[in-house]
Amino acid sequence: MAKPKKRLAAPSKPTQGKQIVLPAKGKLPGAGSSHERVCWRFTHADMEGRWGLQQFTTESWHAVLQRLVQFETMTVQEIRESSVYTEYDLPSGLLPEALRRLEDLNLGDMTKIGRFRIWSKPRLYGFMEGNVFHVLWWDPEHEIYPWEPRNT
């Protein structure tokens, strides 16, 4: 005598209301549009120089990470149009010591350098390639690109 086949339960009827869209398996929510938003790389980060990332304190690192999370919600265009990001042509205006450090890091052929204003003084320097900001230096005292206020 053959065993009876198991019956599969009938699919339940969809509920009324807003349909819930789940991300595709293995995909992060919102990742599809992340190509437009700024993101971070640390491959070229200076770890030993005067403005190297070893200068971070635990407190400043936590605060910087919070700011980076805020910044990465913005597209590159929004970043470039905001007051939090500035890009400078090299070598003009950069501290001579910073230019020498670029040479030491084999980055002396770069034509532009960008910086994110973290708070009033601290800056994070690096290179924007497409939507990727390659972090280079942590400048907590705003020394790398000296600035004099107007009318002083």
Secondary structure, 3 states (H helix, E strand, C coil): CCCCCCCCCCCCCCCCCCCCCCCCCCCCCCHHHHHHECEEECCCCCCCCCCCHHHCCHHHHHHHHHHHHHHCCCEHHHHHHCCCEEEEECCCCCCHHHHHHHHHCCCCCCCEEEEEECCCCCEEEEEEECCEEEEEEEECCCCCCCCCCCCC
